[in-house]
Amino acid sequence: MTGTVHDNPTPWIADHIRRFEETGGHPRPGVADLLLTTRGRRSGLLCRTALAYVRDEDAYVLTASNAGADRHPAWYLNLLATPEVTLQVVAAMPSYAAYRTATTREIPLVLVAPTGRAS
């Protein structure tokens, strides 16, 4: 996606985007955040917003909650119209990159999920 990117004009989201950039992708400790750029369905402009996410293997799971509003967020409607997007993501734990270079072993990742059984 090429062109000038326009940040979400909502003040608290614009502030979130600014903090994402100032902190190297870690505006909220303990929360995985990313910047999502979509193509505006009416304007055709590139529109950027900040969102929390979780990972599902190689995919990013985004919640179109719009802070509980009665309408879908603009980024979601843009995505429905034009599914090509750009994500800006920073590693959840940047210190792990240094750990990886300090060893020759493969560092395992462990996924822990509920089984539905009470303990």
Secondary structure, 3 states (H helix, E strand, C coil): CCCCEEECCCHHHHHHHHHHHHCCCCCCCCCCEEEEEEECCCCCCEEEEEEEEEEECCEEEECCCHHHCCCCCHHHHHHHHCCCCEEEECCCCCHHHHHHHCCCCCCCCCCCCCCCCCC
